[in-house]
C-alpha cells in the first residue's frame, strides 16, 4: 500500500484528526540514512509526525522540525510541505540499544533531554517559531506537549515504527487528534478513553489498517467526516543545480582556492546522502561565469 494520510473532522467538527501510513517513506529514510533500529524509530516517528504537520499547511508553506537532545542519536531534523513531501536526517544513524522495560525500542534513551523546535515558513516576512523542552524523548509525547504549549491546541499525537531484525522497516504510521473550541467535556472524555484503548499505531499498520480504518478504530461509533486524502512521499530538495548555485555564491576567490587546493569539490546532502562531485573544469566554468 502506498503511503498516504487522511484528514477528517469528528463530533460535529469539534475534533480535527489526521492519520497516516508511512512505511515506504520511513523505509526510504532508513535506506538513505543507514539507520539502525532505535535510530530508525526516532527518525521514523519524527518524519511521520512532520508529514502530518505539513498537511496542516497551505500552498507553498513549509515546516522544519528539530529534535535536539543530548542523547547519542544527536539532532533529528525533518521538513515537509503541504503536498505530502517530507524528508529527514539524524545526527548519528548507528544507534541501537536493547529493548526498554516495556519491550519497546528505547527511543527516549537515544534522544535524551533537550529541545523540540518547529519553524514554519508561511510565506511572510517572519517565520513562525515555537520551541519547547523535550518532555520524554519518545517523540509523540513531545509533540503532544508542543501543540498544547506552543500552539495552544490540546492534541494527542501518536507515531510508531516497527523494525525488522535486518534494520529494514516493517511498518510505520501515526495520528494527530486535536480538540477545537466548542468540544464538550463528554466528547473529550470519550476521546481520552478511546486513545488509551488504541493498540500501538505501528501494530495497526502492520495488520493492514488503512488511515481511514485507524480513525474508525479511534472514533468507534462516531460519524467521521473524511475531508481529504494526500499521498506521502520521501522527497529531497537537493540537486546538482542547487549545489552549483551555492558554489557560485562563494565568489571567484573562494572557487579559485578550491581549484588550487583540492582540484575539485565534493558535496553530500544530509537528507538523502546524494553525492555531488565537481571537477576542476566544472569549477573553472563556474568561476568564469561570475
Backbone as CSV, one residue per row, in Angstrom:
resi,resn,N_x,N_y,N_z,CA_x,CA_y,CA_z,C_x,C_y,C_z
1,UNK,0.839,-1.192,0.000,0.000,0.000,0.000,0.877,1.246,0.000
2,UNK,0.610,2.151,-0.914,1.347,3.410,-0.967,1.036,4.246,0.266
3,UNK,2.023,4.996,0.707,1.831,5.856,1.876,0.844,6.978,1.555
4,UNK,-0.017,7.267,2.519,-0.887,8.428,2.384,-1.435,8.801,3.753
5,UNK,-2.018,10.002,3.815,-2.671,10.442,5.039,-4.095,10.867,4.714
6,UNK,-4.905,10.892,5.741,-6.291,11.317,5.607,-6.570,12.392,6.644
7,UNK,-7.354,13.403,6.222,-7.801,14.461,7.130,-9.292,14.275,7.391
8,UNK,-9.706,14.542,8.624,-11.120,14.356,8.963,-11.518,15.261,10.117
9,UNK,-12.821,15.461,10.267,-13.370,16.063,11.468,-14.384,15.089,12.063
10,UNK,-14.568,15.186,13.380,-15.441,14.264,14.101,-16.243,15.063,15.127
11,UNK,-17.340,14.470,15.574,-18.187,15.088,16.600,-18.587,16.506,16.197
12,UNK,-19.231,16.586,15.011,-19.760,17.863,14.509,-18.690,18.951,14.390
13,UNK,-17.497,18.527,13.989,-16.420,19.479,13.742,-15.672,19.946,14.966
14,UNK,-15.957,19.357,16.127,-15.271,19.787,17.349,-13.920,19.092,17.535
15,UNK,-13.648,18.068,16.720,-12.374,17.352,16.743,-11.816,17.314,15.332
16,UNK,-10.540,17.637,15.189,-9.837,17.537,13.905,-8.850,16.380,14.009
17,UNK,-8.782,15.554,12.966,-7.946,14.351,13.055,-7.184,14.103,11.757
18,UNK,-5.982,13.589,11.935,-5.132,13.167,10.819,-4.630,11.760,11.135
19,UNK,-4.557,10.907,10.126,-3.939,9.591,10.300,-3.123,9.286,9.055
20,UNK,-2.007,8.591,9.236,-1.091,8.362,8.114,-0.461,6.981,8.185
21,UNK,-0.274,6.387,7.024,0.593,5.215,6.902,1.852,5.679,6.187
22,UNK,3.005,5.394,6.780,4.265,5.965,6.282,5.371,4.923,6.126
23,UNK,5.001,3.676,5.960,6.008,2.604,5.925,7.042,2.826,4.822
24,UNK,6.581,3.141,3.604,7.523,3.329,2.490,8.402,4.560,2.707
25,UNK,7.812,5.623,3.228,8.575,6.865,3.454,9.648,6.658,4.512
26,UNK,9.279,5.995,5.600,10.269,5.716,6.646,11.309,4.725,6.140
27,UNK,10.895,3.771,5.303,11.849,2.823,4.710,12.883,3.541,3.854
28,UNK,12.418,4.508,3.060,13.346,5.263,2.226,14.285,6.105,3.089
29,UNK,13.749,6.671,4.165,14.593,7.428,5.089,15.641,6.518,5.706
30,UNK,15.232,5.330,6.143,16.167,4.363,6.733,17.261,3.981,5.739
31,UNK,16.860,3.752,4.494,17.836,3.354,3.472,18.816,4.484,3.196
32,UNK,18.310,5.693,3.087,19.185,6.837,2.784,20.135,7.141,3.941
33,UNK,19.623,7.003,5.180,20.415,7.363,6.351,21.200,6.186,6.929
34,UNK,20.879,4.960,6.490,21.507,3.746,7.021,21.344,3.667,8.540
35,UNK,20.121,3.928,9.017,19.870,3.928,10.454,19.728,2.518,11.004
36,UNK,20.194,2.349,12.247,19.950,1.129,12.997,18.619,1.261,13.728
37,UNK,18.163,0.184,14.363,16.767,0.083,14.792,16.278,1.249,15.651
38,UNK,16.988,1.584,16.729,16.490,2.623,17.620,16.526,3.985,16.942
39,UNK,17.568,4.245,16.177,17.628,5.494,15.411,16.517,5.539,14.364
40,UNK,16.191,4.391,13.763,15.101,4.334,12.788,13.776,4.714,13.426
41,UNK,13.546,4.224,14.644,12.305,4.554,15.342,12.235,6.045,15.632
42,UNK,13.356,6.636,16.042,13.382,8.066,16.368,13.128,8.926,15.137
43,UNK,13.856,8.686,14.056,13.670,9.494,12.856,12.352,9.154,12.190
44,UNK,11.933,7.891,12.242,10.675,7.490,11.612,9.471,8.143,12.265
45,UNK,9.456,8.192,13.589,8.360,8.878,14.283,8.350,10.361,13.943
46,UNK,9.534,10.963,13.906,9.632,12.394,13.618,9.161,12.707,12.198
47,UNK,9.598,11.917,11.237,9.195,12.124,9.845,7.684,11.934,9.690
48,UNK,7.131,10.931,10.351,5.698,10.665,10.260,4.887,11.845,10.791
49,UNK,5.248,12.335,11.966,4.521,13.458,12.556,4.710,14.724,11.724
50,UNK,5.928,14.949,11.245,6.194,16.134,10.430,5.377,16.116,9.143
51,UNK,5.190,14.947,8.546,4.390,14.862,7.323,2.949,15.289,7.590
52,UNK,2.401,14.903,8.746,1.035,15.303,9.088,0.956,16.786,9.418
53,UNK,1.978,17.321,10.066,2.009,18.758,10.339,2.121,19.550,9.030
54,UNK,2.846,19.006,8.065,2.913,19.646,6.751,1.549,19.712,6.092
55,UNK,0.746,18.663,6.308,-0.591,18.623,5.716,-1.521,19.671,6.314
56,UNK,-1.126,20.263,7.438,-1.913,21.345,8.039,-1.641,22.683,7.359
57,UNK,-0.617,22.732,6.512,-0.220,23.976,5.850,-0.989,24.169,4.548
58,UNK,-0.761,25.302,3.896,-1.417,25.608,2.630,-0.390,26.084,1.612
59,UNK,-0.723,25.934,0.339,0.089,26.494,-0.735,1.534,26.068,-0.689
60,UNK,2.426,27.062,-0.682,3.871,26.800,-0.702,4.493,26.833,0.692
61,UNK,3.670,26.843,1.731,4.188,26.876,3.102,4.995,25.606,3.403
62,UNK,5.988,25.751,4.275,6.819,24.609,4.670,7.027,24.608,6.178
63,UNK,7.445,23.469,6.685,7.702,23.325,8.120,9.001,22.561,8.320
64,UNK,9.776,22.991,9.297,11.012,22.296,9.672,10.955,21.984,11.163
65,UNK,11.227,20.742,11.498,11.190,20.267,12.881,12.591,19.845,13.289
66,UNK,12.998,20.233,14.505,14.291,19.803,15.038,14.089,19.241,16.436
67,UNK,14.539,18.017,16.637,14.557,17.398,17.961,16.029,17.324,18.357
68,UNK,16.417,18.216,19.258,17.835,18.352,19.602,18.051,17.942,21.055
69,UNK,18.295,16.657,21.259,18.556,16.136,22.587,20.032,15.878,22.802
70,UNK,20.373,15.529,24.036,21.774,15.252,24.362,22.084,13.761,24.321
71,UNK,21.180,12.964,23.784,21.407,11.529,23.660,22.304,11.192,22.484
72,UNK,22.702,9.928,22.361,23.678,9.532,21.346,23.198,9.670,19.906
73,UNK,21.873,9.741,19.679,21.400,9.852,18.305,21.645,11.250,17.732
74,UNK,21.883,12.238,18.612,22.142,13.591,18.140,20.883,14.275,17.643
75,UNK,21.053,15.300,16.821,19.913,16.067,16.321,19.120,15.263,15.289
76,UNK,17.806,15.381,15.380,16.904,14.812,14.377,16.225,15.981,13.684
77,UNK,16.318,16.022,12.359,15.748,17.135,11.595,14.835,16.572,10.514
78,UNK,13.655,17.167,10.379,12.734,16.780,9.305,12.056,18.020,8.774
79,UNK,11.762,18.031,7.474,10.951,19.115,6.937,9.924,18.557,5.959
80,UNK,8.849,19.313,5.786,7.744,18.866,4.945,7.039,20.071,4.352
81,UNK,6.232,19.814,3.327,5.406,20.867,2.746,3.946,20.434,2.762
82,UNK,3.090,21.256,2.157,1.653,20.986,2.192,1.219,19.939,1.178
83,UNK,2.173,19.424,0.399,1.856,18.463,-0.662,2.154,17.013,-0.261
84,UNK,2.562,16.804,0.994,2.867,15.445,1.442,4.295,15.016,1.202
85,UNK,5.154,15.953,0.810,6.571,15.643,0.588,7.346,15.904,1.873
86,UNK,8.146,14.933,2.281,8.834,15.023,3.566,10.210,14.382,3.441
87,UNK,11.134,14.810,4.278,12.472,14.225,4.329,13.010,14.430,5.737
88,UNK,14.047,13.671,6.106,14.620,13.821,7.430,15.992,13.203,7.533
89,UNK,16.738,13.643,8.542,18.036,13.026,8.807,18.303,13.037,10.299
90,UNK,19.264,12.231,10.698,19.618,12.092,12.101,21.129,12.235,12.245
91,UNK,21.557,12.859,13.346,22.977,13.124,13.540,23.833,11.870,13.554
92,UNK,23.415,10.867,14.304,24.155,9.607,14.385,23.205,8.466,14.069
93,UNK,23.249,7.926,12.860,22.295,6.890,12.467,22.554,5.528,13.109
94,UNK,23.782,5.302,13.569,24.137,3.969,14.064,23.972,3.874,15.582
95,UNK,22.703,3.981,16.004,22.353,3.879,17.418,21.309,2.788,17.593
96,UNK,21.589,1.859,18.477,20.631,0.811,18.813,20.946,0.298,20.208
97,UNK,19.888,0.020,20.973,20.023,-0.492,22.329,19.153,-1.728,22.488
98,UNK,19.352,-2.397,23.618,18.397,-3.436,23.986,17.038,-2.784,24.229
99,UNK,15.963,-3.582,24.152,14.621,-3.050,24.360,14.483,-2.492,25.774
100,UNK,13.575,-1.523,25.948,13.379,-0.931,27.272,12.527,-1.841,28.163
101,UNK,12.144,-1.332,29.319,11.487,-2.172,30.327,10.112,-2.677,29.892
102,UNK,9.503,-2.024,28.885,8.196,-2.496,28.408,8.308,-3.162,27.033
103,UNK,9.535,-3.541,26.675,9.742,-4.309,25.459,9.711,-3.510,24.170
104,UNK,9.933,-2.199,24.277,9.919,-1.336,23.100,11.318,-0.807,22.803
105,UNK,11.506,-0.331,21.571,12.770,0.321,21.231,12.962,1.543,22.130
106,UNK,14.157,1.686,22.681,14.407,2.702,23.709,14.758,4.044,23.073
107,UNK,13.742,4.663,22.450,13.948,5.935,21.763,14.305,7.040,22.753
108,UNK,13.675,7.037,23.928,13.957,8.080,24.924,15.434,8.104,25.293
109,UNK,16.048,6.937,25.441,17.474,6.871,25.757,18.315,7.402,24.606
110,UNK,17.888,7.140,23.388,18.630,7.610,22.216,18.544,9.123,22.071
111,UNK,17.380,9.701,22.395,17.156,11.133,22.189,17.712,11.959,23.344
112,UNK,17.422,11.575,24.574,17.894,12.319,25.730,17.074,13.578,25.992
113,UNK,17.643,14.488,26.767,16.979,15.740,27.133,17.440,16.864,26.229
114,UNK,16.546,17.835,26.024,16.919,18.950,25.162,15.711,19.740,24.728
115,UNK,15.644,20.064,23.424,14.620,20.977,22.916,13.996,20.445,21.636
116,UNK,12.682,20.626,21.525,11.948,20.385,20.286,11.549,21.741,19.729
117,UNK,11.937,22.020,18.496,11.576,23.303,17.888,10.903,23.083,16.539
118,UNK,9.990,23.977,16.223,9.237,23.930,14.972,9.325,25.299,14.319
119,UNK,9.715,25.323,13.052,9.780,26.568,12.291,8.871,26.427,11.074
120,UNK,7.925,27.359,10.943,7.007,27.356,9.812,7.293,28.555,8.920
121,UNK,7.521,28.274,7.640,7.665,29.333,6.643,6.307,29.485,5.967
122,UNK,5.570,30.510,6.359,4.216,30.720,5.861,4.156,31.781,4.767
123,UNK,5.325,32.051,4.161,5.374,32.987,3.049,5.330,34.445,3.470
124,UNK,5.493,34.699,4.751,5.515,36.079,5.243,6.948,36.483,5.572
125,UNK,7.118,37.711,5.977,8.479,38.219,6.217,9.163,37.466,7.359
126,UNK,8.404,37.191,8.409,8.959,36.495,9.566,8.432,35.064,9.639
127,UNK,9.278,34.170,10.089,8.870,32.779,10.284,8.134,32.650,11.618
128,UNK,7.243,31.641,11.687,6.669,31.271,12.975,7.588,30.239,13.614
129,UNK,8.025,30.485,14.830,8.922,29.566,15.524,8.369,29.232,16.898
130,UNK,8.321,27.962,17.208,7.913,27.511,18.535,8.936,26.534,19.073
131,UNK,9.210,26.603,20.366,10.220,25.744,20.966,9.783,25.331,22.361
132,UNK,9.926,24.037,22.660,9.553,23.519,23.981,10.624,22.525,24.437
133,UNK,10.717,22.287,25.736,11.625,21.243,26.216,11.153,19.854,25.766
134,UNK,12.095,18.966,25.556,11.759,17.560,25.330,11.285,16.990,26.668
135,UNK,10.044,16.499,26.701,9.479,16.053,27.979,9.700,14.563,28.243
136,UNK,9.876,13.756,27.172,10.092,12.325,27.399,11.147,11.723,26.480
137,UNK,11.332,12.318,25.301,12.235,11.739,24.312,11.596,10.654,23.475
138,UNK,10.317,10.362,23.746,9.617,9.331,22.975,9.008,9.892,21.687
139,UNK,9.202,11.145,21.417,8.784,11.875,20.220,7.294,12.205,20.224
140,UNK,6.416,11.218,20.258,4.976,11.503,20.211,4.545,12.361,21.389
141,UNK,4.981,12.000,22.582,4.623,12.779,23.767,5.203,14.185,23.701
142,UNK,6.356,14.315,23.095,6.986,15.624,22.973,6.189,16.535,22.037
143,UNK,5.670,15.969,20.951,4.841,16.764,20.050,3.489,17.076,20.683
144,UNK,2.949,16.159,21.469,1.717,16.440,22.201,1.918,17.663,23.095
145,UNK,3.046,17.702,23.791,3.369,18.832,24.662,3.578,20.104,23.842
146,UNK,4.226,19.973,22.682,4.450,21.134,21.817,3.122,21.770,21.401
147,UNK,2.183,20.962,20.913,0.910,21.519,20.452,0.179,22.234,21.583
148,UNK,0.153,21.613,22.765,-0.575,22.203,23.892,0.088,23.480,24.387
149,UNK,1.420,23.510,24.373,2.159,24.624,24.969,2.424,25.747,23.979
150,UNK,2.923,25.399,22.796,3.358,26.418,21.851,2.229,26.901,20.941
151,UNK,1.350,25.989,20.539,0.263,26.376,19.634,-1.081,26.485,20.343
152,UNK,-1.103,26.163,21.636,-2.318,26.291,22.443,-3.472,25.474,21.874
153,UNK,-3.162,24.299,21.333,-4.181,23.401,20.796,-4.054,22.057,21.509
154,UNK,-4.987,21.720,22.398,-4.924,20.412,23.057,-4.942,19.302,22.007
155,UNK,-3.949,18.431,22.040,-3.778,17.431,20.987,-3.309,16.106,21.572
156,UNK,-3.556,15.053,20.826,-2.967,13.744,21.115,-2.206,13.317,19.867
157,UNK,-0.947,12.981,20.044,-0.089,12.612,18.922,0.435,11.203,19.149
158,UNK,0.318,10.380,18.129,0.860,9.027,18.214,1.603,8.679,16.943
159,UNK,2.768,8.083,17.070,3.532,7.633,15.903,4.340,6.419,16.309
160,UNK,4.443,5.450,15.408,5.182,4.232,15.734,5.892,3.659,14.529
161,UNK,6.978,2.933,14.811,7.775,2.289,13.770,8.145,0.893,14.246
162,UNK,7.856,-0.106,13.434,8.315,-1.471,13.703,9.493,-1.762,12.790
163,UNK,10.567,-2.310,13.358,11.808,-2.530,12.621,12.124,-4.021,12.576
164,UNK,12.487,-4.509,11.399,12.888,-5.904,11.235,14.289,-6.137,11.805
165,UNK,14.655,-7.408,12.050,15.990,-7.708,12.578,17.136,-7.206,11.696
166,UNK,16.886,-7.080,10.376,17.945,-6.594,9.481,17.936,-5.071,9.350
167,UNK,17.203,-4.393,10.249,17.095,-2.927,10.306,16.144,-2.343,9.259
168,UNK,15.579,-3.157,8.378,14.581,-2.629,7.442,13.283,-2.342,8.197
169,UNK,12.403,-1.572,7.579,11.181,-1.107,8.244,10.022,-2.054,7.926
170,UNK,9.380,-2.536,8.968,8.237,-3.433,8.812,6.931,-2.640,8.677
171,UNK,6.749,-1.631,9.501,5.516,-0.836,9.466,5.755,0.499,10.156
172,UNK,5.058,1.526,9.682,5.149,2.849,10.311,3.879,3.625,10.024
173,UNK,3.498,4.436,10.986,2.313,5.268,10.802,2.098,6.163,12.001
174,UNK,1.037,6.959,11.944,0.785,7.863,13.061,-0.561,8.542,12.965
175,UNK,-0.888,9.297,14.016,-2.116,10.093,14.028,-1.889,11.363,14.844
176,UNK,-2.661,12.385,14.528,-2.754,13.604,15.332,-4.233,13.914,15.494
177,UNK,-4.675,14.059,16.725,-6.060,14.409,17.026,-6.049,15.702,17.823
178,UNK,-6.825,16.686,17.379,-6.813,17.997,18.017,-8.217,18.405,18.456
179,UNK,-8.293,18.916,19.664,-9.559,19.378,20.236,-9.756,20.849,19.886
180,UNK,-10.860,21.155,19.218,-11.141,22.513,18.778,-12.105,23.201,19.749
181,UNK,-12.160,24.521,19.697,-13.100,25.230,20.578,-14.529,24.720,20.377
182,UNK,-15.224,24.539,21.459,-16.596,24.063,21.378,-16.762,22.591,21.673
183,UNK,-15.649,21.863,21.795,-15.754,20.437,22.132,-16.274,20.280,23.558
184,UNK,-17.242,19.412,23.738,-17.839,19.227,25.061,-16.954,18.348,25.935
185,UNK,-17.158,18.436,27.242,-16.419,17.572,28.180,-16.701,16.111,27.887
186,UNK,-17.947,15.807,27.483,-18.305,14.419,27.167,-17.486,13.897,25.992
187,UNK,-17.350,14.717,24.959,-16.554,14.336,23.786,-15.097,14.137,24.171
188,UNK,-14.553,15.053,24.961,-13.146,14.958,25.369,-12.910,13.706,26.215
189,UNK,-13.819,13.406,27.135,-13.678,12.202,27.962,-13.718,10.947,27.099
190,UNK,-14.639,10.917,26.142,-14.757,9.752,25.253,-13.484,9.591,24.416
191,UNK,-12.966,10.717,23.924,-11.747,10.682,23.117,-10.575,10.141,23.925
192,UNK,-10.449,10.599,25.168,-9.347,10.135,26.010,-9.433,8.630,26.240
193,UNK,-10.628,8.116,26.464,-10.792,6.667,26.671,-10.413,5.886,25.420
194,UNK,-10.827,6.378,24.266,-10.529,5.674,23.015,-9.028,5.675,22.715
195,UNK,-8.368,6.808,22.980,-6.926,6.881,22.727,-6.171,5.908,23.641
196,UNK,-6.574,5.852,24.898,-5.919,4.936,25.843,-6.109,3.482,25.450
197,UNK,-7.242,3.183,24.809,-7.538,1.798,24.428,-6.964,1.415,23.068
198,UNK,-6.439,2.395,22.333,-5.941,2.124,20.984,-4.646,1.311,21.040
199,UNK,-4.545,0.222,20.282,-3.274,-0.531,20.223,-2.172,0.338,19.610
200,UNK,-0.919,-0.069,19.743,0.169,0.696,19.115,-0.113,0.930,17.632
201,UNK,0.089,2.153,17.197,-0.273,2.532,15.836,0.499,1.715,14.795
202,UNK,1.767,1.411,15.086,2.558,0.629,14.127,2.009,-0.789,13.992
203,UNK,1.438,-1.335,15.076,0.843,-2.672,15.015,-0.394,-2.666,14.131
204,UNK,-1.186,-1.588,14.219,-2.365,-1.484,13.359,-1.962,-1.416,11.888
205,UNK,-0.908,-0.645,11.583,-0.435,-0.558,10.199,0.059,-1.920,9.731
206,UNK,0.790,-2.615,10.592,1.280,-3.949,10.240,0.125,-4.908,9.941
207,UNK,-0.964,-4.756,10.672,-2.127,-5.617,10.470,-2.919,-5.257,9.218
208,UNK,-2.528,-4.156,8.568,-3.186,-3.781,7.333,-4.212,-2.681,7.447
209,UNK,-4.303,-2.057,8.611,-5.238,-0.949,8.774,-4.858,0.207,7.850
210,UNK,-5.847,0.758,7.165,-5.634,1.974,6.388,-5.759,3.178,7.328
211,UNK,-5.315,4.367,6.895,-5.524,5.553,7.730,-6.998,5.768,8.089
212,UNK,-7.892,5.511,7.124,-9.317,5.651,7.422,-9.740,4.683,8.527
213,UNK,-9.272,3.442,8.434,-9.642,2.433,9.434,-9.039,2.739,10.804
214,UNK,-7.871,3.379,10.810,-7.278,3.793,12.094,-8.192,4.799,12.784
215,UNK,-8.680,5.776,12.030,-9.589,6.760,12.621,-10.918,6.119,13.014
216,UNK,-11.397,5.170,12.218,-12.636,4.481,12.576,-12.457,3.691,13.865
217,UNK,-11.274,3.123,14.053,-10.982,2.409,15.305,-10.884,3.397,16.460
218,UNK,-10.275,4.533,16.202,-10.072,5.531,17.246,-11.390,6.194,17.663
219,UNK,-12.258,6.444,16.678,-13.535,7.113,16.961,-14.703,6.139,16.788
220,UNK,-14.550,4.974,17.341,-15.532,3.906,17.155,-16.944,4.380,17.509
221,UNK,-17.855,4.194,16.548,-19.247,4.566,16.775,-19.594,5.986,16.401
222,UNK,-18.593,6.821,16.093,-18.860,8.221,15.755,-18.939,8.403,14.240
223,UNK,-19.643,9.439,13.822,-19.687,9.790,12.405,-18.438,10.596,12.064
224,UNK,-17.642,10.071,11.149,-16.390,10.732,10.759,-16.593,11.404,9.411
225,UNK,-16.247,12.666,9.333,-16.332,13.419,8.087,-14.946,13.443,7.445
226,UNK,-14.699,12.534,6.515,-13.398,12.482,5.845,-13.323,13.621,4.832
227,UNK,-12.296,14.441,4.960,-12.183,15.656,4.159,-11.284,15.497,2.942
228,UNK,-10.159,14.815,3.110,-9.149,14.797,2.050,-8.164,13.668,2.288
229,UNK,-7.673,13.089,1.206,-6.538,12.171,1.299,-5.371,12.781,0.524
230,UNK,-4.161,12.447,0.957,-2.966,13.036,0.354,-1.836,12.012,0.368
231,UNK,-1.167,11.784,-0.751,-0.022,10.876,-0.739,1.114,11.446,0.100
232,UNK,1.866,10.566,0.744,3.071,10.962,1.473,4.267,10.301,0.789
233,UNK,5.307,11.061,0.564,6.463,10.529,-0.140,7.736,11.203,0.366
234,UNK,8.816,10.420,0.450,10.131,10.993,0.739,10.581,11.747,-0.508
235,UNK,10.879,13.021,-0.350,11.376,13.796,-1.488,12.368,14.824,-0.989
236,UNK,13.548,14.825,-1.577,14.593,15.764,-1.193,14.624,16.947,-2.158
237,UNK,15.005,18.097,-1.630,15.052,19.321,-2.428,16.399,19.511,-3.122
238,UNK,17.368,18.672,-2.800,18.716,18.903,-3.330,18.781,18.570,-4.820
239,UNK,19.734,19.166,-5.494,20.001,18.888,-6.905,21.392,19.401,-7.227
240,UNK,21.929,18.949,-8.328,23.247,19.432,-8.741,23.200,20.936,-9.019
241,UNK,22.062,21.388,-9.563,21.931,22.814,-9.883,21.969,23.663,-8.613
242,UNK,21.327,23.184,-7.541,21.329,23.950,-6.289,22.732,24.030,-5.700
243,UNK,23.479,22.914,-5.789,24.850,22.925,-5.276,25.718,23.854,-6.127
244,UNK,25.502,23.832,-7.436,26.245,24.752,-8.319,26.007,26.203,-7.910
245,UNK,24.748,26.543,-7.647,24.436,27.916,-7.257,25.105,28.277,-5.933
246,UNK,25.172,27.295,-5.029,25.820,27.548,-3.741,27.310,27.799,-3.922
247,UNK,27.937,26.998,-4.779,29.364,27.190,-5.035,29.601,28.534,-5.720
248,UNK,28.759,28.844,-6.697,28.913,30.119,-7.410,28.776,31.289,-6.447
249,UNK,27.933,31.131,-5.442,27.721,32.191,-4.470,28.917,32.450,-3.578
250,UNK,29.899,31.555,-3.592,31.093,31.746,-2.771,32.015,32.822,-3.341
251,UNK,31.894,33.067,-4.655,32.728,34.090,-5.283,33.975,33.516,-5.935
252,UNK,34.567,34.298,-6.807,35.703,33.839,-7.620,36.908,33.431,-6.786
253,UNK,37.244,34.204,-5.770,38.436,33.916,-4.975,38.309,32.559,-4.267
254,UNK,37.141,32.309,-3.686,36.939,31.047,-2.979,36.952,29.868,-3.945
255,UNK,36.349,30.032,-5.107,36.357,28.959,-6.108,37.779,28.685,-6.582
256,UNK,38.575,29.742,-6.787,39.966,29.563,-7.203,40.755,28.815,-6.140
257,UNK,40.496,29.126,-4.885,41.175,28.416,-3.798,40.815,26.931,-3.814
258,UNK,39.566,26.602,-4.110,39.147,25.199,-4.192,39.853,24.496,-5.346
259,UNK,40.031,25.206,-6.448,40.725,24.626,-7.602,42.184,24.336,-7.255
260,UNK,42.846,25.315,-6.621,44.272,25.177,-6.335,44.543,24.187,-5.211
261,UNK,43.712,24.191,-4.191,43.991,23.360,-3.019,43.450,21.934,-3.143
262,UNK,42.289,21.778,-3.787,41.647,20.462,-3.826,41.490,19.895,-5.226
263,UNK,41.626,20.739,-6.234,41.466,20.261,-7.608,40.048,19.846,-7.934
264,UNK,39.104,20.319,-7.147,37.701,19.961,-7.357,36.917,20.219,-6.087
265,UNK,35.676,19.778,-6.080,34.834,19.963,-4.894,33.836,18.827,-4.795
266,UNK,33.498,18.481,-3.553,32.520,17.427,-3.300,31.510,17.921,-2.281
267,UNK,30.261,17.511,-2.471,29.203,17.884,-1.540,28.271,16.697,-1.321
268,UNK,27.832,16.533,-0.077,26.881,15.483,0.273,25.643,16.110,0.899
269,UNK,24.464,15.636,0.526,23.230,16.117,1.131,22.978,15.371,2.433
270,UNK,22.731,16.111,3.523,22.444,15.488,4.808,21.200,14.603,4.742
271,UNK,20.204,15.043,3.990,18.912,14.369,3.994,18.909,13.072,3.184
272,UNK,19.402,13.138,1.947,19.285,11.957,1.078,20.617,11.268,0.816
273,UNK,21.719,11.862,1.315,23.060,11.297,1.136,23.500,11.232,-0.328
274,UNK,22.834,12.012,-1.172,23.272,12.101,-2.566,24.627,12.804,-2.602
275,UNK,25.534,12.295,-3.452,26.880,12.855,-3.550,27.025,13.617,-4.863
276,UNK,27.601,14.812,-4.766,27.825,15.634,-5.956,29.313,15.962,-6.059
277,UNK,29.907,15.628,-7.212,31.330,15.916,-7.444,31.468,16.964,-8.533
278,UNK,32.339,17.936,-8.290,32.630,18.974,-9.269,34.125,18.934,-9.574
279,UNK,34.436,18.672,-10.827,35.834,18.588,-11.243,36.462,19.977,-11.313
280,UNK,37.761,19.978,-11.531,38.471,21.247,-11.704,37.858,22.034,-12.854
281,UNK,37.515,21.336,-13.942,36.919,22.000,-15.101,35.542,22.592,-14.756
282,UNK,34.763,21.858,-13.957,33.464,22.375,-13.521,33.624,23.682,-12.732
283,UNK,34.609,23.664,-11.824,34.811,24.861,-11.005,35.307,26.035,-11.836
284,UNK,36.166,25.755,-12.804,36.654,26.834,-13.677,35.496,27.441,-14.473
285,UNK,34.564,26.591,-14.898,33.391,27.080,-15.636,32.542,27.969,-14.735
286,UNK,32.355,27.558,-13.493,31.572,28.356,-12.561,32.266,29.691,-12.249
287,UNK,33.590,29.622,-12.166,34.342,30.855,-11.892,34.241,31.830,-13.065
288,UNK,34.333,31.316,-14.268,34.265,32.185,-15.459,32.896,32.833,-15.600
289,UNK,31.881,32.173,-15.053,30.511,32.710,-15.170,30.212,33.804,-14.150
290,UNK,31.194,34.093,-13.278,30.958,35.111,-12.244,30.770,36.496,-12.867
